[in-house]
Structure formats: C-alpha cells, structure tokens
Amino acid sequence: MPQLTDAMTNIQQSVRSPASARLLIVNADDFGRSEAVNLGVAEGFRRGIVTSASLVAAGPYFDQAVEIAKELPELGIGIHLVANEYRPILPPARIPNLVNREGRFYSRPHQFAKMASLRISLRRELLEEWDAQIAKILATGIKLTHIDGHGHCHAHPAVADIVLQLTRKYKIAHVRLPAEPIWWKPGLNFSPRFVEKTVLNIATRLPRQVWKGRLNFPNSFYGFSQGGRMSADVVQEVARSAPPGVSELMVHVAVSNEEAPGFWTGYDYAGDLRAVTTHSKQQFEKEFGVSLVTHVQGGLNGLK
C-alpha cells in the first residue's frame, strides 16, 4: 500500500511543521451506528481522506466497528459520547433522569433542556453514563484520540466541566469544539442550518473558556452547515479555506443510507462517502496543500 505509506509519512512530517502549516482532520462520526456506516468508515479511510472516526459505545454495531478499528491502526479513534437517540450503557434504573419509560435516552431537545437545568442528580448520572461509555471502548484495547458528541452534546455549556473531568481521569488530551465560522458558507447560499449554527457558536463559548489551556482543540471546525449533505465541492472548499494550524472537517459516511432498526436521520451518508473518496490522501495533500492528520498528530499545532 505505497500511497497509504506515503500519506502516513507526510502526516508524521506535518507534526513537526511550522505554525504556518495547514493540518486537516477528516473525522467520520457515528462509527458503530450501523454496518453500512462501519464499512463506509473503512472505505473512507482506505480509499479516501478520512483520518479519524468517532466510535459510539452504545452503537448496535459496536463490536464490528472495534474489529475494523483494530484492522486499521492508523485510523484515529475518538469517542462519540451520546445522551440521546441510543440506549444507555448503564442499566436505566441507575440513570432515571436520562431515560424514558422504554429505557432509551430522551429526544435531543428534551435531553438538552434537562441538561440545562443543572440538576445535581442528572449531572451525576450523566457523568457516570459517559464514564461507562469511555470505559467500554478502552476495555477493547483501543486508545482514544479525542472526545466529541452526538448532536455535539459534549459541548453543551452545562457539561463542559464534566467532559474536562473525564478527560483528566482517562488522560484524553483532545476534544472537538464544534464552532464553525459564522460567515463561512460553502457554495453561493447560506446553509438552512445557519440559525442552528449561530446558536451552537454561542453555546460553545463557555466550553471554549473551560477547556482552553487544559485541552487541545482544532483552530477551526467545518461540516455543520452541510451536515449529512456533504459534497466533493464543499470538501475541497474546506481544504482551500482552512487557515494555518489544525482544522477539523466532520463527515457522516456509509456505503448506503440504510439505517439500523429504530434509527433515522435522513442523512445522505453515501453522498458523504462519495465526497471524501474523490481523492486519495496523497492526491488531496498534493492538490490542496494541506496535511491530513488525526487529533493526536495535529495536537502540537492545535489550540490549547
């Protein structure tokens, strides 16, 4: 696999690059959600520019994702913390504030509103559940590169300190700060998610303050405006727009749009996969002048 070897060599060199270097993490979320997603992550890494994936400990296809991750040791693996949509790792009776009568996490709007209440009992349950999610992944022998969250739950202002506590316990030095530049707009029109993006940017101000000086996070984040609707043109525009330092592009890839029973997003996962496989890593780095890295490999040039 000469192309992959060359790309990994470029990555190692990029970690020692000057501050003017442009480093790009391409992270595939929802690893473990379905077989189609798992196969898409593998294909995106092998054939395309995916460098990292976020593993869902509560995902119905978690075991398969772990097997794939072990087959691809150069793929960075972070944890995709969840507090909605999935079923928890802990028994529902231990976290009654977080689950409905069916033992499943509350919907995202409901859960986020509950998190904002700052109830001590809910915060304790969330800490214990997220601790269990991290512990489940680490028990497989995987070393986590970073933390992010489903629906960016990890960046909710009410839980920034909980995330920091977990990173200290498990010695995880990197985290996603999902604040896409407000006025950055791929293509000619504003994204229909512009209002959501603005709210998210405001919400991440507190996590930024809590994490700064304690955790590494990329200088820039992209992928929210076109979440689940990525195109090759947008990916290439990110590569051109990324400033010096470390940037992260979030994608959602799969070999098909088929979801596991009980799950639905409406995302075009297969479209995201096409968007990140138009170039090999080596071709992409050469054409756009960026170095493709994981969170750990880019950490020396990231913000702290």
C-alpha beads as a LAMMPS data file, in Angstrom:
LAMMPS data file: protein, C-alpha beads

304 atoms
303 bonds

1 atom types
1 bond types

-500.0 500.0 xlo xhi
-500.0 500.0 ylo yhi
-500.0 500.0 zlo zhi

Masses

1 110.0

Atoms # bond

1 1 1 0.000 0.000 0.000
2 1 1 2.542 2.624 -1.150
3 1 1 0.088 5.539 -1.288
4 1 1 -1.059 4.980 2.298
5 1 1 2.550 4.636 3.456
6 1 1 3.484 7.894 1.728
7 1 1 0.487 9.648 3.278
8 1 1 1.416 8.445 6.761
9 1 1 4.973 9.681 6.226
10 1 1 3.589 13.085 5.261
11 1 1 1.464 13.067 8.424
12 1 1 4.487 12.354 10.613
13 1 1 6.373 15.182 8.939
14 1 1 3.418 17.560 9.363
15 1 1 3.500 17.220 13.142
16 1 1 6.940 18.868 13.045
17 1 1 5.803 21.543 10.565
18 1 1 5.996 25.275 11.340
19 1 1 2.995 27.198 12.608
20 1 1 2.152 28.214 9.020
21 1 1 1.339 24.597 8.096
22 1 1 -2.299 23.738 7.388
23 1 1 -3.345 20.478 9.029
24 1 1 -6.765 18.914 8.432
25 1 1 -8.549 16.235 10.441
26 1 1 -11.320 14.488 8.490
27 1 1 -13.457 12.803 11.135
28 1 1 -16.302 10.370 10.396
29 1 1 -18.951 10.447 13.125
30 1 1 -21.325 7.655 14.238
31 1 1 -18.843 4.746 13.904
32 1 1 -20.728 1.718 15.259
33 1 1 -24.180 3.020 14.340
34 1 1 -24.781 0.509 11.539
35 1 1 -22.962 -1.972 9.350
36 1 1 -23.244 0.466 6.453
37 1 1 -21.574 3.215 8.495
38 1 1 -18.806 0.900 9.663
39 1 1 -17.997 -0.210 6.129
40 1 1 -18.152 3.399 4.978
41 1 1 -15.609 4.466 7.595
42 1 1 -13.253 1.702 6.462
43 1 1 -13.664 2.646 2.808
44 1 1 -13.293 6.354 3.527
45 1 1 -10.005 5.669 5.279
46 1 1 -8.627 3.172 2.774
47 1 1 -9.652 4.935 -0.452
48 1 1 -10.211 8.488 0.632
49 1 1 -9.225 11.243 3.024
50 1 1 -10.843 10.085 6.289
51 1 1 -8.205 10.120 9.028
52 1 1 -10.316 9.701 12.150
53 1 1 -13.630 8.274 13.366
54 1 1 -15.791 8.739 16.452
55 1 1 -16.948 5.463 17.970
56 1 1 -20.367 5.113 19.624
57 1 1 -20.042 2.801 22.634
58 1 1 -23.827 2.329 22.605
59 1 1 -23.963 1.676 18.863
60 1 1 -25.753 -1.518 17.763
61 1 1 -22.759 -2.402 15.566
62 1 1 -20.105 -1.515 18.136
63 1 1 -18.349 -4.899 18.056
64 1 1 -17.902 -4.795 14.277
65 1 1 -16.576 -1.239 14.498
66 1 1 -13.977 -2.343 17.051
67 1 1 -12.815 -5.127 14.732
68 1 1 -12.458 -2.670 11.858
69 1 1 -10.604 -0.173 14.058
70 1 1 -8.087 -2.847 15.019
71 1 1 -7.559 -3.695 11.349
72 1 1 -6.778 -0.019 10.650
73 1 1 -4.279 1.024 13.327
74 1 1 -3.518 4.344 11.588
75 1 1 -7.165 5.419 11.854
76 1 1 -7.612 7.766 14.808
77 1 1 -10.444 6.649 17.091
78 1 1 -12.285 9.049 19.352
79 1 1 -15.447 8.574 21.375
80 1 1 -18.802 9.897 20.203
81 1 1 -20.496 10.484 23.557
82 1 1 -24.263 10.026 23.382
83 1 1 -27.119 11.284 25.542
84 1 1 -29.995 10.965 23.069
85 1 1 -31.392 8.544 20.450
86 1 1 -29.405 5.488 21.615
87 1 1 -29.884 3.187 24.591
88 1 1 -27.510 3.781 27.503
89 1 1 -24.647 1.585 28.607
90 1 1 -25.740 1.638 32.251
91 1 1 -28.989 -0.012 33.415
92 1 1 -31.831 2.516 33.041
93 1 1 -32.632 2.205 36.732
94 1 1 -29.256 3.774 37.541
95 1 1 -29.880 6.840 35.370
96 1 1 -33.634 7.560 35.668
97 1 1 -33.216 11.261 34.845
98 1 1 -31.761 10.492 31.419
99 1 1 -34.126 7.848 30.007
100 1 1 -37.785 7.437 29.090
101 1 1 -40.117 4.598 30.024
102 1 1 -38.650 2.410 27.294
103 1 1 -35.180 2.763 28.793
104 1 1 -33.933 4.850 25.879
105 1 1 -32.367 8.297 26.107
106 1 1 -34.797 11.190 25.774
107 1 1 -35.016 13.044 22.457
108 1 1 -32.321 15.627 21.815
109 1 1 -34.407 18.775 22.544
110 1 1 -35.824 17.198 25.713
111 1 1 -32.446 15.957 26.903
112 1 1 -30.651 19.226 26.199
113 1 1 -33.327 21.144 28.125
114 1 1 -32.924 18.773 31.063
115 1 1 -29.144 19.180 30.950
116 1 1 -29.572 22.946 31.135
117 1 1 -31.413 22.604 34.444
118 1 1 -28.066 21.828 36.165
119 1 1 -29.772 19.342 38.485
120 1 1 -27.131 17.663 40.616
121 1 1 -28.683 14.198 40.272
122 1 1 -28.855 14.470 36.464
123 1 1 -25.276 15.709 36.235
124 1 1 -24.114 12.809 38.389
125 1 1 -25.957 10.307 36.191
126 1 1 -24.543 11.857 33.026
127 1 1 -21.018 11.683 34.412
128 1 1 -21.496 8.008 35.306
129 1 1 -23.033 7.118 31.931
130 1 1 -20.352 8.881 29.906
131 1 1 -17.705 7.320 32.137
132 1 1 -19.196 3.908 31.304
133 1 1 -19.169 4.697 27.584
134 1 1 -15.477 5.609 27.673
135 1 1 -14.614 2.594 29.815
136 1 1 -16.380 0.232 27.396
137 1 1 -14.218 1.400 24.490
138 1 1 -10.981 1.387 26.464
139 1 1 -11.729 -2.188 27.604
140 1 1 -11.334 -3.308 23.969
141 1 1 -7.727 -2.076 23.909
142 1 1 -8.460 0.948 21.725
143 1 1 -6.630 4.121 22.746
144 1 1 -8.896 7.129 22.341
145 1 1 -7.553 10.144 20.468
146 1 1 -10.312 12.612 21.354
147 1 1 -13.834 13.272 22.624
148 1 1 -16.805 14.568 20.644
149 1 1 -20.545 14.031 20.965
150 1 1 -23.774 13.061 19.229
151 1 1 -25.534 16.300 18.419
152 1 1 -22.482 17.951 19.998
153 1 1 -23.876 17.047 23.413
154 1 1 -20.364 17.131 24.858
155 1 1 -20.201 20.871 24.094
156 1 1 -23.434 21.758 25.896
157 1 1 -22.488 24.636 28.229
158 1 1 -23.826 22.771 31.254
159 1 1 -21.482 19.793 30.821
160 1 1 -18.156 21.308 29.773
161 1 1 -16.773 20.653 33.237
162 1 1 -17.975 17.038 33.150
163 1 1 -16.089 16.471 29.900
164 1 1 -12.985 18.047 31.423
165 1 1 -13.281 15.760 34.441
166 1 1 -13.459 12.695 32.196
167 1 1 -10.500 13.778 30.070
168 1 1 -8.406 14.118 33.195
169 1 1 -9.454 10.724 34.529
170 1 1 -8.714 8.926 31.265
171 1 1 -5.836 11.130 30.068
172 1 1 -7.562 12.178 26.843
173 1 1 -5.971 15.432 25.691
174 1 1 -8.099 16.352 22.667
175 1 1 -11.696 17.447 22.199
176 1 1 -13.889 18.803 19.407
177 1 1 -15.019 22.417 19.644
178 1 1 -17.902 22.481 17.114
179 1 1 -17.876 26.193 16.307
180 1 1 -17.962 26.544 12.530
181 1 1 -17.120 30.101 11.408
182 1 1 -20.404 32.014 11.312
183 1 1 -19.857 33.711 7.965
184 1 1 -18.168 30.785 6.241
185 1 1 -20.634 29.475 3.670
186 1 1 -19.742 26.788 1.158
187 1 1 -21.272 27.478 -2.218
188 1 1 -23.358 30.529 -3.081
189 1 1 -26.073 30.333 -0.438
190 1 1 -26.306 30.263 3.316
191 1 1 -26.985 26.851 4.799
192 1 1 -30.520 26.145 6.046
193 1 1 -28.748 25.345 9.317
194 1 1 -27.434 28.904 9.676
195 1 1 -29.618 29.708 12.690
196 1 1 -28.664 26.432 14.382
197 1 1 -25.012 27.143 13.662
198 1 1 -25.294 30.572 15.239
199 1 1 -26.884 29.125 18.377
200 1 1 -24.200 26.438 18.564
201 1 1 -21.452 29.029 18.236
202 1 1 -22.898 30.997 21.137
203 1 1 -23.329 27.811 23.197
204 1 1 -19.694 26.794 22.699
205 1 1 -18.306 29.996 24.201
206 1 1 -18.413 28.549 27.708
207 1 1 -16.808 25.196 26.769
208 1 1 -14.070 27.148 24.985
209 1 1 -13.344 29.038 28.207
210 1 1 -13.454 25.899 30.341
211 1 1 -11.240 23.849 28.030
212 1 1 -8.758 26.495 26.919
213 1 1 -5.362 25.882 28.482
214 1 1 -6.492 22.430 29.617
215 1 1 -7.406 20.575 26.418
216 1 1 -6.340 20.670 22.769
217 1 1 -8.969 21.520 20.180
218 1 1 -8.613 22.435 16.485
219 1 1 -8.375 26.083 15.480
220 1 1 -11.272 25.723 13.051
221 1 1 -14.231 23.382 12.608
222 1 1 -16.223 22.658 9.445
223 1 1 -19.047 20.321 8.442
224 1 1 -22.006 21.630 10.416
225 1 1 -23.560 23.688 7.617
226 1 1 -23.600 20.679 5.309
227 1 1 -24.085 18.023 7.985
228 1 1 -25.255 14.804 6.342
229 1 1 -25.265 16.557 2.971
230 1 1 -21.573 16.796 2.143
231 1 1 -20.297 17.151 -1.414
232 1 1 -16.869 16.966 -3.005
233 1 1 -17.090 20.680 -3.801
234 1 1 -17.635 21.553 -0.138
235 1 1 -14.796 19.271 0.991
236 1 1 -12.468 20.966 -1.462
237 1 1 -13.638 24.409 -0.367
238 1 1 -12.804 23.453 3.216
239 1 1 -9.327 22.445 2.082
240 1 1 -8.860 25.830 0.446
241 1 1 -10.393 27.815 3.326
242 1 1 -8.665 26.122 6.255
243 1 1 -6.268 28.595 7.921
244 1 1 -2.799 27.765 9.257
245 1 1 -2.924 25.391 12.206
246 1 1 -5.309 22.491 12.797
247 1 1 -8.823 22.334 11.328
248 1 1 -11.423 19.588 11.605
249 1 1 -13.962 18.539 8.978
250 1 1 -16.889 16.469 10.296
251 1 1 -18.493 13.965 7.900
252 1 1 -21.022 11.129 8.156
253 1 1 -20.143 8.279 5.802
254 1 1 -21.691 4.929 4.913
255 1 1 -21.787 2.579 1.940
256 1 1 -25.588 3.035 1.824
257 1 1 -28.264 5.104 3.547
258 1 1 -29.799 2.050 5.176
259 1 1 -30.225 2.611 8.936
260 1 1 -30.335 0.092 11.770
261 1 1 -33.845 -0.603 13.139
262 1 1 -35.038 2.227 15.345
263 1 1 -32.660 4.819 13.908
264 1 1 -33.296 7.558 11.356
265 1 1 -31.605 10.858 10.482
266 1 1 -32.391 11.476 6.828
267 1 1 -28.672 11.973 6.204
268 1 1 -27.176 11.127 2.831
269 1 1 -24.389 9.017 4.318
270 1 1 -23.483 7.537 0.932
271 1 1 -23.156 11.040 -0.503
272 1 1 -20.703 11.972 2.241
273 1 1 -18.672 8.878 1.408
274 1 1 -18.512 9.879 -2.260
275 1 1 -17.398 13.361 -1.204
276 1 1 -14.378 12.064 0.729
277 1 1 -13.265 9.437 -1.766
278 1 1 -12.701 11.571 -4.867
279 1 1 -9.019 11.788 -3.908
280 1 1 -6.564 9.541 -2.135
281 1 1 -4.807 11.101 0.855
282 1 1 -1.648 11.653 -1.156
283 1 1 -3.544 13.255 -4.061
284 1 1 -5.539 15.501 -1.731
285 1 1 -2.482 16.731 0.160
286 1 1 -0.638 17.489 -3.066
287 1 1 -3.529 19.313 -4.759
288 1 1 -4.688 21.430 -1.808
289 1 1 -1.505 21.938 0.188
290 1 1 -2.811 20.523 3.441
291 1 1 -1.577 17.661 5.614
292 1 1 -4.169 15.105 6.689
293 1 1 -3.834 14.199 10.367
294 1 1 -5.623 12.753 13.389
295 1 1 -6.363 14.771 16.527
296 1 1 -3.254 13.438 18.226
297 1 1 -0.994 14.006 15.225
298 1 1 -2.250 17.562 14.821
299 1 1 -2.187 18.340 18.519
300 1 1 1.203 20.010 18.565
301 1 1 -0.082 22.731 16.245
302 1 1 -3.601 22.973 17.697
303 1 1 -5.010 25.435 20.177
304 1 1 -4.703 24.804 23.865

Bonds

1 1 1 2
2 1 2 3
3 1 3 4
4 1 4 5
5 1 5 6
6 1 6 7
7 1 7 8
8 1 8 9
9 1 9 10
10 1 10 11
11 1 11 12
12 1 12 13
13 1 13 14
14 1 14 15
15 1 15 16
16 1 16 17
17 1 17 18
18 1 18 19
19 1 19 20
20 1 20 21
21 1 21 22
22 1 22 23
23 1 23 24
24 1 24 25
25 1 25 26
26 1 26 27
27 1 27 28
28 1 28 29
29 1 29 30
30 1 30 31
31 1 31 32
32 1 32 33
33 1 33 34
34 1 34 35
35 1 35 36
36 1 36 37
37 1 37 38
38 1 38 39
39 1 39 40
40 1 40 41
41 1 41 42
42 1 42 43
43 1 43 44
44 1 44 45
45 1 45 46
46 1 46 47
47 1 47 48
48 1 48 49
49 1 49 50
50 1 50 51
51 1 51 52
52 1 52 53
53 1 53 54
54 1 54 55
55 1 55 56
56 1 56 57
57 1 57 58
58 1 58 59
59 1 59 60
60 1 60 61
61 1 61 62
62 1 62 63
63 1 63 64
64 1 64 65
65 1 65 66
66 1 66 67
67 1 67 68
68 1 68 69
69 1 69 70
70 1 70 71
71 1 71 72
72 1 72 73
73 1 73 74
74 1 74 75
75 1 75 76
76 1 76 77
77 1 77 78
78 1 78 79
79 1 79 80
80 1 80 81
81 1 81 82
82 1 82 83
83 1 83 84
84 1 84 85
85 1 85 86
86 1 86 87
87 1 87 88
88 1 88 89
89 1 89 90
90 1 90 91
91 1 91 92
92 1 92 93
93 1 93 94
94 1 94 95
95 1 95 96
96 1 96 97
97 1 97 98
98 1 98 99
99 1 99 100
100 1 100 101
101 1 101 102
102 1 102 103
103 1 103 104
104 1 104 105
105 1 105 106
106 1 106 107
107 1 107 108
108 1 108 109
109 1 109 110
110 1 110 111
111 1 111 112
112 1 112 113
113 1 113 114
114 1 114 115
115 1 115 116
116 1 116 117
117 1 117 118
118 1 118 119
119 1 119 120
120 1 120 121
121 1 121 122
122 1 122 123
123 1 123 124
124 1 124 125
125 1 125 126
126 1 126 127
127 1 127 128
128 1 128 129
129 1 129 130
130 1 130 131
131 1 131 132
132 1 132 133
133 1 133 134
134 1 134 135
135 1 135 136
136 1 136 137
137 1 137 138
138 1 138 139
139 1 139 140
140 1 140 141
141 1 141 142
142 1 142 143
143 1 143 144
144 1 144 145
145 1 145 146
146 1 146 147
147 1 147 148
148 1 148 149
149 1 149 150
150 1 150 151
151 1 151 152
152 1 152 153
153 1 153 154
154 1 154 155
155 1 155 156
156 1 156 157
157 1 157 158
158 1 158 159
159 1 159 160
160 1 160 161
161 1 161 162
162 1 162 163
163 1 163 164
164 1 164 165
165 1 165 166
166 1 166 167
167 1 167 168
168 1 168 169
169 1 169 170
170 1 170 171
171 1 171 172
172 1 172 173
173 1 173 174
174 1 174 175
175 1 175 176
176 1 176 177
177 1 177 178
178 1 178 179
179 1 179 180
180 1 180 181
181 1 181 182
182 1 182 183
183 1 183 184
184 1 184 185
185 1 185 186
186 1 186 187
187 1 187 188
188 1 188 189
189 1 189 190
190 1 190 191
191 1 191 192
192 1 192 193
193 1 193 194
194 1 194 195
195 1 195 196
196 1 196 197
197 1 197 198
198 1 198 199
199 1 199 200
200 1 200 201
201 1 201 202
202 1 202 203
203 1 203 204
204 1 204 205
205 1 205 206
206 1 206 207
207 1 207 208
208 1 208 209
209 1 209 210
210 1 210 211
211 1 211 212
212 1 212 213
213 1 213 214
214 1 214 215
215 1 215 216
216 1 216 217
217 1 217 218
218 1 218 219
219 1 219 220
220 1 220 221
221 1 221 222
222 1 222 223
223 1 223 224
224 1 224 225
225 1 225 226
226 1 226 227
227 1 227 228
228 1 228 229
229 1 229 230
230 1 230 231
231 1 231 232
232 1 232 233
233 1 233 234
234 1 234 235
235 1 235 236
236 1 236 237
237 1 237 238
238 1 238 239
239 1 239 240
240 1 240 241
241 1 241 242
242 1 242 243
243 1 243 244
244 1 244 245
245 1 245 246
246 1 246 247
247 1 247 248
248 1 248 249
249 1 249 250
250 1 250 251
251 1 251 252
252 1 252 253
253 1 253 254
254 1 254 255
255 1 255 256
256 1 256 257
257 1 257 258
258 1 258 259
259 1 259 260
260 1 260 261
261 1 261 262
262 1 262 263
263 1 263 264
264 1 264 265
265 1 265 266
266 1 266 267
267 1 267 268
268 1 268 269
269 1 269 270
270 1 270 271
271 1 271 272
272 1 272 273
273 1 273 274
274 1 274 275
275 1 275 276
276 1 276 277
277 1 277 278
278 1 278 279
279 1 279 280
280 1 280 281
281 1 281 282
282 1 282 283
283 1 283 284
284 1 284 285
285 1 285 286
286 1 286 287
287 1 287 288
288 1 288 289
289 1 289 290
290 1 290 291
291 1 291 292
292 1 292 293
293 1 293 294
294 1 294 295
295 1 295 296
296 1 296 297
297 1 297 298
298 1 298 299
299 1 299 300
300 1 300 301
301 1 301 302
302 1 302 303
303 1 303 304
